[in-house]
Amino acid sequence: MLWLDHARSTTSAGRLLERVLTLDANSKHLSYGPSDVTVEEAQALRVLDGERSKWEKELSDRRREDWEMEQRVREAARKGSGRGF
């Protein structure tokens, strides 16, 4: 965590990440015009949005897979209990 904090405060990529995360968080309460955001920040916001969407889809897929596995386990347990085990 210390390395990440250091990189976010001392590297150009880290500072861009900080600005973009701040813009993203503030965009829920404020509106920005084209002159308020640099091209670099706008591109980074698009990347952030894409990565967030990808993460949400992966999370949803994992939850669905977990639910399906639970259903299979319950069905197997139900069938197994009928056999006298």
N, CA, C and O atoms as a CHARMM CRD file, in Angstrom:
* protein
*
  340
    1    1 MET  N      0.82200  -1.19400   0.00000 PROA 1      0.00000
    2    1 MET  CA     0.00000   0.00000   0.00000 PROA 1      0.00000
    3    1 MET  C      0.86600   1.25700   0.00000 PROA 1      0.00000
    4    1 MET  O      0.53100   2.25000  -0.64700 PROA 1      0.00000
    5    2 LEU  N      1.97300   1.20800   0.72400 PROA 2      0.00000
    6    2 LEU  CA     2.84700   2.38000   0.75700 PROA 2      0.00000
    7    2 LEU  C      3.40800   2.68000  -0.62000 PROA 2      0.00000
    8    2 LEU  O      3.49600   3.84000  -1.02200 PROA 2      0.00000
    9    3 TRP  N      3.79400   1.61800  -1.35400 PROA 3      0.00000
   10    3 TRP  CA     4.32200   1.82200  -2.69400 PROA 3      0.00000
   11    3 TRP  C      3.26400   2.44600  -3.59000 PROA 3      0.00000
   12    3 TRP  O      3.55700   3.36800  -4.35100 PROA 3      0.00000
   13    4 LEU  N      2.03400   1.94600  -3.50300 PROA 4      0.00000
   14    4 LEU  CA     0.95400   2.47700  -4.32400 PROA 4      0.00000
   15    4 LEU  C      0.68600   3.94100  -3.98100 PROA 4      0.00000
   16    4 LEU  O      0.54500   4.77000  -4.88100 PROA 4      0.00000
   17    5 ASP  N      0.61600   4.26000  -2.71600 PROA 5      0.00000
   18    5 ASP  CA     0.41800   5.65700  -2.31200 PROA 5      0.00000
   19    5 ASP  C      1.54200   6.54300  -2.82200 PROA 5      0.00000
   20    5 ASP  O      1.30100   7.65600  -3.28900 PROA 5      0.00000
   21    6 HSD  N      2.76700   6.04700  -2.73100 PROA 6      0.00000
   22    6 HSD  CA     3.91200   6.81000  -3.21600 PROA 6      0.00000
   23    6 HSD  C      3.81100   7.02900  -4.73200 PROA 6      0.00000
   24    6 HSD  O      4.02300   8.14100  -5.21500 PROA 6      0.00000
   25    7 ALA  N      3.48700   5.96700  -5.47700 PROA 7      0.00000
   26    7 ALA  CA     3.36500   6.06700  -6.93600 PROA 7      0.00000
   27    7 ALA  C      2.24000   7.01100  -7.33400 PROA 7      0.00000
   28    7 ALA  O      2.37700   7.76800  -8.29600 PROA 7      0.00000
   29    8 ARG  N      1.13400   6.97500  -6.60800 PROA 8      0.00000
   30    8 ARG  CA     0.00500   7.84500  -6.93200 PROA 8      0.00000
   31    8 ARG  C      0.31900   9.30800  -6.67600 PROA 8      0.00000
   32    8 ARG  O     -0.30000  10.18000  -7.28500 PROA 8      0.00000
   33    9 SER  N      1.24600   9.59500  -5.80900 PROA 9      0.00000
   34    9 SER  CA     1.54800  10.98300  -5.49900 PROA 9      0.00000
   35    9 SER  C      2.79400  11.50500  -6.21100 PROA 9      0.00000
   36    9 SER  O      2.99100  12.71700  -6.28500 PROA 9      0.00000
   37   10 THR  N      3.63500  10.62000  -6.73500 PROA 10     0.00000
   38   10 THR  CA     4.89800  11.09200  -7.29700 PROA 10     0.00000
   39   10 THR  C      5.08500  10.83100  -8.78300 PROA 10     0.00000
   40   10 THR  O      5.98500  11.41300  -9.38900 PROA 10     0.00000
   41   11 THR  N      4.26800   9.97800  -9.39300 PROA 11     0.00000
   42   11 THR  CA     4.42400   9.69700 -10.82100 PROA 11     0.00000
   43   11 THR  C      3.32800  10.38600 -11.61600 PROA 11     0.00000
   44   11 THR  O      2.25600  10.67500 -11.08400 PROA 11     0.00000
   45   12 SER  N      3.59400  10.64700 -12.87800 PROA 12     0.00000
   46   12 SER  CA     2.57900  11.30400 -13.70900 PROA 12     0.00000
   47   12 SER  C      1.35100  10.41000 -13.87000 PROA 12     0.00000
   48   12 SER  O      0.22000  10.89600 -13.85100 PROA 12     0.00000
   49   13 ALA  N      1.57300   9.11200 -14.02700 PROA 13     0.00000
   50   13 ALA  CA     0.43600   8.18700 -14.14200 PROA 13     0.00000
   51   13 ALA  C     -0.35400   8.15400 -12.83500 PROA 13     0.00000
   52   13 ALA  O     -1.58400   8.11300 -12.85000 PROA 13     0.00000
   53   14 GLY  N      0.34100   8.17200 -11.72400 PROA 14     0.00000
   54   14 GLY  CA    -0.32600   8.16300 -10.42500 PROA 14     0.00000
   55   14 GLY  C     -1.13200   9.42200 -10.18800 PROA 14     0.00000
   56   14 GLY  O     -2.24700   9.37200  -9.67000 PROA 14     0.00000
   57   15 ARG  N     -0.55600  10.55400 -10.57200 PROA 15     0.00000
   58   15 ARG  CA    -1.29300  11.81900 -10.41300 PROA 15     0.00000
   59   15 ARG  C     -2.51300  11.85300 -11.33200 PROA 15     0.00000
   60   15 ARG  O     -3.56700  12.36200 -10.95000 PROA 15     0.00000
   61   16 LEU  N     -2.36800  11.31000 -12.54800 PROA 16     0.00000
   62   16 LEU  CA    -3.52100  11.22700 -13.45200 PROA 16     0.00000
   63   16 LEU  C     -4.59500  10.35100 -12.83200 PROA 16     0.00000
   64   16 LEU  O     -5.77400  10.70200 -12.86000 PROA 16     0.00000
   65   17 LEU  N     -4.20200   9.22200 -12.27700 PROA 17     0.00000
   66   17 LEU  CA    -5.16500   8.33200 -11.62200 PROA 17     0.00000
   67   17 LEU  C     -5.89700   9.06700 -10.50700 PROA 17     0.00000
   68   17 LEU  O     -7.11800   8.95900 -10.39100 PROA 17     0.00000
   69   18 GLU  N     -5.17100   9.80700  -9.69500 PROA 18     0.00000
   70   18 GLU  CA    -5.79900  10.56700  -8.60500 PROA 18     0.00000
   71   18 GLU  C     -6.80900  11.57500  -9.14900 PROA 18     0.00000
   72   18 GLU  O     -7.92200  11.68300  -8.63500 PROA 18     0.00000
   73   19 ARG  N     -6.41900  12.31200 -10.19200 PROA 19     0.00000
   74   19 ARG  CA    -7.34300  13.30500 -10.77600 PROA 19     0.00000
   75   19 ARG  C     -8.58500  12.62300 -11.32800 PROA 19     0.00000
   76   19 ARG  O     -9.70200  13.10200 -11.13100 PROA 19     0.00000
   77   20 VAL  N     -8.39300  11.50800 -12.01800 PROA 20     0.00000
   78   20 VAL  CA    -9.51500  10.81400 -12.64000 PROA 20     0.00000
   79   20 VAL  C    -10.44100  10.22700 -11.58300 PROA 20     0.00000
   80   20 VAL  O    -11.66100  10.29800 -11.72600 PROA 20     0.00000
   81   21 LEU  N     -9.88500   9.65500 -10.53500 PROA 21     0.00000
   82   21 LEU  CA   -10.73300   9.12400  -9.46300 PROA 21     0.00000
   83   21 LEU  C    -11.51600  10.24300  -8.78700 PROA 21     0.00000
   84   21 LEU  O    -12.67900  10.06500  -8.42700 PROA 21     0.00000
   85   22 THR  N    -10.87700  11.39300  -8.61800 PROA 22     0.00000
   86   22 THR  CA   -11.56900  12.55300  -8.03200 PROA 22     0.00000
   87   22 THR  C    -12.67100  13.04100  -8.96700 PROA 22     0.00000
   88   22 THR  O    -13.78800  13.31000  -8.52400 PROA 22     0.00000
   89   23 LEU  N    -12.36000  13.15600 -10.25600 PROA 23     0.00000
   90   23 LEU  CA   -13.38100  13.57600 -11.23100 PROA 23     0.00000
   91   23 LEU  C    -14.54600  12.60300 -11.23600 PROA 23     0.00000
   92   23 LEU  O    -15.70700  13.01100 -11.24900 PROA 23     0.00000
   93   24 ASP  N    -14.23200  11.31300 -11.22600 PROA 24     0.00000
   94   24 ASP  CA   -15.27400  10.28600 -11.25100 PROA 24     0.00000
   95   24 ASP  C    -16.16900  10.39100 -10.01800 PROA 24     0.00000
   96   24 ASP  O    -17.39400  10.35200 -10.13000 PROA 24     0.00000
   97   25 ALA  N    -15.55900  10.52200  -8.85200 PROA 25     0.00000
   98   25 ALA  CA   -16.34000  10.62700  -7.61400 PROA 25     0.00000
   99   25 ALA  C    -17.17900  11.90500  -7.60100 PROA 25     0.00000
  100   25 ALA  O    -18.34700  11.88300  -7.21000 PROA 25     0.00000
  101   26 ASN  N    -16.58600  13.00200  -8.02400 PROA 26     0.00000
  102   26 ASN  CA   -17.30000  14.27500  -8.01200 PROA 26     0.00000
  103   26 ASN  C    -18.38400  14.34800  -9.07800 PROA 26     0.00000
  104   26 ASN  O    -19.33800  15.11300  -8.93300 PROA 26     0.00000
  105   27 SER  N    -18.25600  13.57100 -10.14000 PROA 27     0.00000
  106   27 SER  CA   -19.23000  13.64000 -11.23600 PROA 27     0.00000
  107   27 SER  C    -20.61900  13.16900 -10.80000 PROA 27     0.00000
  108   27 SER  O    -21.60500  13.41600 -11.49400 PROA 27     0.00000
  109   28 LYS  N    -20.69500  12.50600  -9.67500 PROA 28     0.00000
  110   28 LYS  CA   -21.99800  12.08600  -9.16100 PROA 28     0.00000
  111   28 LYS  C    -22.76100  13.26400  -8.55600 PROA 28     0.00000
  112   28 LYS  O    -23.97900  13.20700  -8.38600 PROA 28     0.00000
  113   29 HSD  N    -22.02400  14.33600  -8.23200 PROA 29     0.00000
  114   29 HSD  CA   -22.63600  15.50000  -7.59100 PROA 29     0.00000
  115   29 HSD  C    -22.46000  16.78300  -8.39400 PROA 29     0.00000
  116   29 HSD  O    -23.18700  17.75500  -8.18500 PROA 29     0.00000
  117   30 LEU  N    -21.50300  16.78800  -9.30500 PROA 30     0.00000
  118   30 LEU  CA   -21.19900  17.97000 -10.10000 PROA 30     0.00000
  119   30 LEU  C    -21.24000  17.62100 -11.57200 PROA 30     0.00000
  120   30 LEU  O    -21.11200  16.45500 -11.94500 PROA 30     0.00000
  121   31 SER  N    -21.41900  18.62600 -12.40400 PROA 31     0.00000
  122   31 SER  CA   -21.31600  18.37600 -13.84500 PROA 31     0.00000
  123   31 SER  C    -20.10500  19.12100 -14.37400 PROA 31     0.00000
  124   31 SER  O    -19.80500  20.23900 -13.95400 PROA 31     0.00000
  125   32 TYR  N    -19.41900  18.47700 -15.30300 PROA 32     0.00000
  126   32 TYR  CA   -18.22800  19.04100 -15.90200 PROA 32     0.00000
  127   32 TYR  C    -18.49700  19.33700 -17.36700 PROA 32     0.00000
  128   32 TYR  O    -19.18700  18.57900 -18.04900 PROA 32     0.00000
  129   33 GLY  N    -17.94800  20.44100 -17.84200 PROA 33     0.00000
  130   33 GLY  CA   -18.01800  20.77000 -19.24900 PROA 33     0.00000
  131   33 GLY  C    -16.73600  20.36500 -19.93900 PROA 33     0.00000
  132   33 GLY  O    -15.77100  19.98300 -19.27700 PROA 33     0.00000
  133   34 PRO  N    -16.70900  20.44100 -21.26100 PROA 34     0.00000
  134   34 PRO  CA   -15.51700  20.04800 -22.02100 PROA 34     0.00000
  135   34 PRO  C    -14.25900  20.81200 -21.61500 PROA 34     0.00000
  136   34 PRO  O    -13.15800  20.26700 -21.68600 PROA 34     0.00000
  137   35 SER  N    -14.40500  22.03300 -21.20100 PROA 35     0.00000
  138   35 SER  CA   -13.22100  22.81500 -20.83000 PROA 35     0.00000
  139   35 SER  C    -12.72300  22.48300 -19.42000 PROA 35     0.00000
  140   35 SER  O    -11.65700  22.94800 -19.01700 PROA 35     0.00000
  141   36 ASP  N    -13.48200  21.68900 -18.67500 PROA 36     0.00000
  142   36 ASP  CA   -13.09600  21.33700 -17.30900 PROA 36     0.00000
  143   36 ASP  C    -12.23200  20.08100 -17.23400 PROA 36     0.00000
  144   36 ASP  O    -11.60300  19.81400 -16.21000 PROA 36     0.00000
  145   37 VAL  N    -12.20300  19.31200 -18.31900 PROA 37     0.00000
  146   37 VAL  CA   -11.52100  18.01900 -18.31400 PROA 37     0.00000
  147   37 VAL  C    -10.55000  17.98900 -19.49000 PROA 37     0.00000
  148   37 VAL  O    -10.91900  18.32400 -20.61500 PROA 37     0.00000
  149   38 THR  N     -9.31000  17.58600 -19.22400 PROA 38     0.00000
  150   38 THR  CA    -8.33900  17.47200 -20.30600 PROA 38     0.00000
  151   38 THR  C     -8.64200  16.24300 -21.15200 PROA 38     0.00000
  152   38 THR  O     -9.38000  15.35400 -20.72500 PROA 38     0.00000
  153   39 VAL  N     -8.07200  16.19600 -22.34900 PROA 39     0.00000
  154   39 VAL  CA    -8.23400  15.03200 -23.21600 PROA 39     0.00000
  155   39 VAL  C     -7.69700  13.78600 -22.51500 PROA 39     0.00000
  156   39 VAL  O     -8.31200  12.72200 -22.57000 PROA 39     0.00000
  157   40 GLU  N     -6.56400  13.92500 -21.86400 PROA 40     0.00000
  158   40 GLU  CA    -5.96100  12.80500 -21.13200 PROA 40     0.00000
  159   40 GLU  C     -6.90600  12.30100 -20.04400 PROA 40     0.00000
  160   40 GLU  O     -7.08200  11.09400 -19.88200 PROA 40     0.00000
  161   41 GLU  N     -7.51000  13.22000 -19.30300 PROA 41     0.00000
  162   41 GLU  CA    -8.44500  12.82300 -18.23800 PROA 41     0.00000
  163   41 GLU  C     -9.69300  12.17400 -18.82900 PROA 41     0.00000
  164   41 GLU  O    -10.20000  11.19500 -18.28000 PROA 41     0.00000
  165   42 ALA  N    -10.19300  12.70800 -19.94200 PROA 42     0.00000
  166   42 ALA  CA   -11.38400  12.13400 -20.57900 PROA 42     0.00000
  167   42 ALA  C    -11.10300  10.70700 -21.04000 PROA 42     0.00000
  168   42 ALA  O    -11.93300   9.81600 -20.85900 PROA 42     0.00000
  169   43 GLN  N     -9.92900  10.49300 -21.63600 PROA 43     0.00000
  170   43 GLN  CA    -9.56800   9.13800 -22.06600 PROA 43     0.00000
  171   43 GLN  C     -9.43800   8.21200 -20.85800 PROA 43     0.00000
  172   43 GLN  O     -9.89500   7.07000 -20.89500 PROA 43     0.00000
  173   44 ALA  N     -8.82200   8.70200 -19.80100 PROA 44     0.00000
  174   44 ALA  CA    -8.66500   7.89000 -18.59300 PROA 44     0.00000
  175   44 ALA  C    -10.01900   7.57400 -17.96500 PROA 44     0.00000
  176   44 ALA  O    -10.21900   6.47900 -17.44000 PROA 44     0.00000
  177   45 LEU  N    -10.93900   8.51500 -18.01300 PROA 45     0.00000
  178   45 LEU  CA   -12.29000   8.25800 -17.49200 PROA 45     0.00000
  179   45 LEU  C    -12.98000   7.16500 -18.29500 PROA 45     0.00000
  180   45 LEU  O    -13.68300   6.33000 -17.72600 PROA 45     0.00000
  181   46 ARG  N    -12.78600   7.16000 -19.61600 PROA 46     0.00000
  182   46 ARG  CA   -13.36300   6.09400 -20.44500 PROA 46     0.00000
  183   46 ARG  C    -12.75000   4.73900 -20.09400 PROA 46     0.00000
  184   46 ARG  O    -13.45500   3.73200 -20.02600 PROA 46     0.00000
  185   47 VAL  N    -11.44100   4.72100 -19.87200 PROA 47     0.00000
  186   47 VAL  CA   -10.77800   3.47200 -19.47800 PROA 47     0.00000
  187   47 VAL  C    -11.31700   3.00500 -18.12600 PROA 47     0.00000
  188   47 VAL  O    -11.62100   1.82600 -17.94800 PROA 47     0.00000
  189   48 LEU  N    -11.43200   3.92800 -17.18300 PROA 48     0.00000
  190   48 LEU  CA   -11.96200   3.60400 -15.85900 PROA 48     0.00000
  191   48 LEU  C    -13.37100   3.02900 -15.96900 PROA 48     0.00000
  192   48 LEU  O    -13.69300   2.03600 -15.31800 PROA 48     0.00000
  193   49 ASP  N    -14.20600   3.65200 -16.79100 PROA 49     0.00000
  194   49 ASP  CA   -15.57300   3.17800 -16.97400 PROA 49     0.00000
  195   49 ASP  C    -15.58600   1.77200 -17.57400 PROA 49     0.00000
  196   49 ASP  O    -16.35200   0.91300 -17.13800 PROA 49     0.00000
  197   50 GLY  N    -14.73600   1.54200 -18.57400 PROA 50     0.00000
  198   50 GLY  CA   -14.66300   0.21700 -19.19000 PROA 50     0.00000
  199   50 GLY  C    -14.19000  -0.83900 -18.21500 PROA 50     0.00000
  200   50 GLY  O    -14.73200  -1.94400 -18.18200 PROA 50     0.00000
  201   51 GLU  N    -13.18200  -0.51000 -17.41900 PROA 51     0.00000
  202   51 GLU  CA   -12.66700  -1.46100 -16.44000 PROA 51     0.00000
  203   51 GLU  C    -13.69400  -1.74200 -15.35100 PROA 51     0.00000
  204   51 GLU  O    -13.81800  -2.87400 -14.88400 PROA 51     0.00000
  205   52 ARG  N    -14.42800  -0.71400 -14.94900 PROA 52     0.00000
  206   52 ARG  CA   -15.46800  -0.90200 -13.93300 PROA 52     0.00000
  207   52 ARG  C    -16.57400  -1.80800 -14.48000 PROA 52     0.00000
  208   52 ARG  O    -17.05600  -2.69500 -13.77600 PROA 52     0.00000
  209   53 SER  N    -16.97400  -1.58600 -15.73000 PROA 53     0.00000
  210   53 SER  CA   -18.00100  -2.43000 -16.34900 PROA 53     0.00000
  211   53 SER  C    -17.53200  -3.87700 -16.44600 PROA 53     0.00000
  212   53 SER  O    -18.28800  -4.80700 -16.16600 PROA 53     0.00000
  213   54 LYS  N    -16.27400  -4.05200 -16.84500 PROA 54     0.00000
  214   54 LYS  CA   -15.70400  -5.39100 -16.94600 PROA 54     0.00000
  215   54 LYS  C    -15.70000  -6.06900 -15.58300 PROA 54     0.00000
  216   54 LYS  O    -16.07100  -7.23800 -15.47500 PROA 54     0.00000
  217   55 TRP  N    -15.28700  -5.35100 -14.54100 PROA 55     0.00000
  218   55 TRP  CA   -15.24600  -5.90300 -13.19000 PROA 55     0.00000
  219   55 TRP  C    -16.65900  -6.27300 -12.72200 PROA 55     0.00000
  220   55 TRP  O    -16.86000  -7.33500 -12.13200 PROA 55     0.00000
  221   56 GLU  N    -17.64200  -5.39200 -12.98800 PROA 56     0.00000
  222   56 GLU  CA   -19.01500  -5.67300 -12.56600 PROA 56     0.00000
  223   56 GLU  C    -19.56400  -6.90500 -13.26900 PROA 56     0.00000
  224   56 GLU  O    -20.27300  -7.69900 -12.65200 PROA 56     0.00000
  225   57 LYS  N    -19.24700  -7.08100 -14.56500 PROA 57     0.00000
  226   57 LYS  CA   -19.70000  -8.26300 -15.29600 PROA 57     0.00000
  227   57 LYS  C    -19.05600  -9.51700 -14.72200 PROA 57     0.00000
  228   57 LYS  O    -19.72800 -10.53000 -14.53000 PROA 57     0.00000
  229   58 GLU  N    -17.74700  -9.45300 -14.44600 PROA 58     0.00000
  230   58 GLU  CA   -17.05900 -10.60500 -13.86600 PROA 58     0.00000
  231   58 GLU  C    -17.64000 -10.96200 -12.50400 PROA 58     0.00000
  232   58 GLU  O    -17.81200 -12.14000 -12.19100 PROA 58     0.00000
  233   59 LEU  N    -17.94100  -9.95800 -11.69900 PROA 59     0.00000
  234   59 LEU  CA   -18.53600 -10.19300 -10.39100 PROA 59     0.00000
  235   59 LEU  C    -19.91500 -10.82700 -10.53200 PROA 59     0.00000
  236   59 LEU  O    -20.25200 -11.76700  -9.81200 PROA 59     0.00000
  237   60 SER  N    -20.70000 -10.31200 -11.45600 PROA 60     0.00000
  238   60 SER  CA   -22.03300 -10.86600 -11.70200 PROA 60     0.00000
  239   60 SER  C    -21.94200 -12.31600 -12.17400 PROA 60     0.00000
  240   60 SER  O    -22.71300 -13.17200 -11.74000 PROA 60     0.00000
  241   61 ASP  N    -20.98600 -12.57800 -13.07200 PROA 61     0.00000
  242   61 ASP  CA   -20.80400 -13.95500 -13.55300 PROA 61     0.00000
  243   61 ASP  C    -20.41600 -14.88900 -12.41700 PROA 61     0.00000
  244   61 ASP  O    -20.92700 -16.00600 -12.33600 PROA 61     0.00000
  245   62 ARG  N    -19.51300 -14.44500 -11.53300 PROA 62     0.00000
  246   62 ARG  CA   -19.10500 -15.28000 -10.39300 PROA 62     0.00000
  247   62 ARG  C    -20.28800 -15.54700  -9.46600 PROA 62     0.00000
  248   62 ARG  O    -20.46500 -16.66300  -8.97800 PROA 62     0.00000
  249   63 ARG  N    -21.08800 -14.52400  -9.23000 PROA 63     0.00000
  250   63 ARG  CA   -22.25500 -14.71400  -8.35100 PROA 63     0.00000
  251   63 ARG  C    -23.23900 -15.69400  -8.96300 PROA 63     0.00000
  252   63 ARG  O    -23.80200 -16.53800  -8.26600 PROA 63     0.00000
  253   64 ARG  N    -23.44800 -15.57900 -10.28400 PROA 64     0.00000
  254   64 ARG  CA   -24.35400 -16.50200 -10.96600 PROA 64     0.00000
  255   64 ARG  C    -23.81000 -17.91700 -10.88600 PROA 64     0.00000
  256   64 ARG  O    -24.56100 -18.85100 -10.60600 PROA 64     0.00000
  257   65 GLU  N    -22.50900 -18.09400 -11.12800 PROA 65     0.00000
  258   65 GLU  CA   -21.89000 -19.41600 -11.04600 PROA 65     0.00000
  259   65 GLU  C    -21.99700 -19.98700  -9.64100 PROA 65     0.00000
  260   65 GLU  O    -22.27000 -21.17600  -9.47700 PROA 65     0.00000
  261   66 ASP  N    -21.78400 -19.15300  -8.62000 PROA 66     0.00000
  262   66 ASP  CA   -21.91800 -19.60600  -7.23400 PROA 66     0.00000
  263   66 ASP  C    -23.34900 -20.05200  -6.95700 PROA 66     0.00000
  264   66 ASP  O    -23.57000 -21.08700  -6.32800 PROA 66     0.00000
  265   67 TRP  N    -24.32200 -19.27300  -7.42600 PROA 67     0.00000
  266   67 TRP  CA   -25.72000 -19.60400  -7.21400 PROA 67     0.00000
  267   67 TRP  C    -26.04500 -20.92200  -7.90500 PROA 67     0.00000
  268   67 TRP  O    -26.71600 -21.77800  -7.32800 PROA 67     0.00000
  269   68 GLU  N    -25.57200 -21.09000  -9.14500 PROA 68     0.00000
  270   68 GLU  CA   -25.83500 -22.32900  -9.87400 PROA 68     0.00000
  271   68 GLU  C    -25.21200 -23.52600  -9.16300 PROA 68     0.00000
  272   68 GLU  O    -25.81900 -24.59500  -9.10100 PROA 68     0.00000
  273   69 MET  N    -24.00900 -23.35400  -8.62600 PROA 69     0.00000
  274   69 MET  CA   -23.35000 -24.44300  -7.89900 PROA 69     0.00000
  275   69 MET  C    -24.15500 -24.79600  -6.64400 PROA 69     0.00000
  276   69 MET  O    -24.33900 -25.97300  -6.33200 PROA 69     0.00000
  277   70 GLU  N    -24.62900 -23.78100  -5.93200 PROA 70     0.00000
  278   70 GLU  CA   -25.45100 -24.03400  -4.73900 PROA 70     0.00000
  279   70 GLU  C    -26.71000 -24.80800  -5.11000 PROA 70     0.00000
  280   70 GLU  O    -27.12600 -25.70800  -4.38000 PROA 70     0.00000
  281   71 GLN  N    -27.31300 -24.46400  -6.23200 PROA 71     0.00000
  282   71 GLN  CA   -28.52000 -25.16500  -6.67500 PROA 71     0.00000
  283   71 GLN  C    -28.21100 -26.62200  -6.99100 PROA 71     0.00000
  284   71 GLN  O    -28.99100 -27.51000  -6.64800 PROA 71     0.00000
  285   72 ARG  N    -27.07000 -26.87600  -7.64800 PROA 72     0.00000
  286   72 ARG  CA   -26.68500 -28.25400  -7.96200 PROA 72     0.00000
  287   72 ARG  C    -26.40500 -29.04800  -6.68800 PROA 72     0.00000
  288   72 ARG  O    -26.78400 -30.21500  -6.58600 PROA 72     0.00000
  289   73 VAL  N    -25.74300 -28.41900  -5.71800 PROA 73     0.00000
  290   73 VAL  CA   -25.45700 -29.09900  -4.45100 PROA 73     0.00000
  291   73 VAL  C    -26.75600 -29.42100  -3.72800 PROA 73     0.00000
  292   73 VAL  O    -26.92200 -30.52800  -3.21400 PROA 73     0.00000
  293   74 ARG  N    -27.67400 -28.46700  -3.68400 PROA 74     0.00000
  294   74 ARG  CA   -28.96700 -28.71400  -3.02400 PROA 74     0.00000
  295   74 ARG  C    -29.73300 -29.83700  -3.71700 PROA 74     0.00000
  296   74 ARG  O    -30.32900 -30.69100  -3.06100 PROA 74     0.00000
  297   75 GLU  N    -29.71100 -29.82800  -5.05500 PROA 75     0.00000
  298   75 GLU  CA   -30.41900 -30.86300  -5.80000 PROA 75     0.00000
  299   75 GLU  C    -29.78400 -32.22900  -5.54500 PROA 75     0.00000
  300   75 GLU  O    -30.49000 -33.22300  -5.37600 PROA 75     0.00000
  301   76 ALA  N    -28.45300 -32.27600  -5.51700 PROA 76     0.00000
  302   76 ALA  CA   -27.76600 -33.54300  -5.25000 PROA 76     0.00000
  303   76 ALA  C    -28.06300 -34.02300  -3.82800 PROA 76     0.00000
  304   76 ALA  O    -28.25900 -35.21700  -3.60500 PROA 76     0.00000
  305   77 ALA  N    -28.09700 -33.10000  -2.87400 PROA 77     0.00000
  306   77 ALA  CA   -28.40200 -33.46800  -1.48800 PROA 77     0.00000
  307   77 ALA  C    -29.83400 -33.97500  -1.37600 PROA 77     0.00000
  308   77 ALA  O    -30.11200 -34.93500  -0.65700 PROA 77     0.00000
  309   78 ARG  N    -30.73100 -33.32000  -2.09100 PROA 78     0.00000
  310   78 ARG  CA   -32.13800 -33.74500  -2.06300 PROA 78     0.00000
  311   78 ARG  C    -32.28400 -35.13900  -2.65200 PROA 78     0.00000
  312   78 ARG  O    -32.99400 -35.98000  -2.10200 PROA 78     0.00000
  313   79 LYS  N    -31.61400 -35.38100  -3.76600 PROA 79     0.00000
  314   79 LYS  CA   -31.68900 -36.70100  -4.39700 PROA 79     0.00000
  315   79 LYS  C    -31.00200 -37.74700  -3.53200 PROA 79     0.00000
  316   79 LYS  O    -31.47400 -38.87900  -3.42600 PROA 79     0.00000
  317   80 GLY  N    -29.88800 -37.37000  -2.91400 PROA 80     0.00000
  318   80 GLY  CA   -29.15700 -38.31100  -2.06400 PROA 80     0.00000
  319   80 GLY  C    -29.93700 -38.69200  -0.81900 PROA 80     0.00000
  320   80 GLY  O    -29.83900 -39.82800  -0.35400 PROA 80     0.00000
  321   81 SER  N    -30.71200 -37.76000  -0.27100 PROA 81     0.00000
  322   81 SER  CA   -31.45800 -38.06800   0.95100 PROA 81     0.00000
  323   81 SER  C    -32.59900 -39.04200   0.66800 PROA 81     0.00000
  324   81 SER  O    -33.06400 -39.72000   1.58400 PROA 81     0.00000
  325   82 GLY  N    -33.04300 -39.12300  -0.53600 PROA 82     0.00000
  326   82 GLY  CA   -34.10900 -40.04800  -0.91100 PROA 82     0.00000
  327   82 GLY  C    -33.61000 -41.46900  -1.08700 PROA 82     0.00000
  328   82 GLY  O    -34.41600 -42.39200  -1.20100 PROA 82     0.00000
  329   83 ARG  N    -32.29400 -41.66700  -1.11300 PROA 83     0.00000
  330   83 ARG  CA   -31.72700 -43.00400  -1.31000 PROA 83     0.00000
  331   83 ARG  C    -31.39500 -43.69900  -0.00900 PROA 83     0.00000
  332   83 ARG  O    -30.91400 -44.83200  -0.01800 PROA 83     0.00000
  333   84 GLY  N    -31.64300 -43.04200   1.10700 PROA 84     0.00000
  334   84 GLY  CA   -31.36700 -43.67100   2.37600 PROA 84     0.00000
  335   84 GLY  C    -29.94300 -43.51900   2.84600 PROA 84     0.00000
  336   84 GLY  O    -29.50600 -44.27800   3.71100 PROA 84     0.00000
  337   85 PHE  N    -29.21100 -42.58300   2.32000 PROA 85     0.00000
  338   85 PHE  CA   -27.82500 -42.34900   2.74900 PROA 85     0.00000
  339   85 PHE  C    -27.76300 -41.60600   4.02600 PROA 85     0.00000
  340   85 PHE  O    -26.67300 -41.32700   4.52500 PROA 85     0.00000
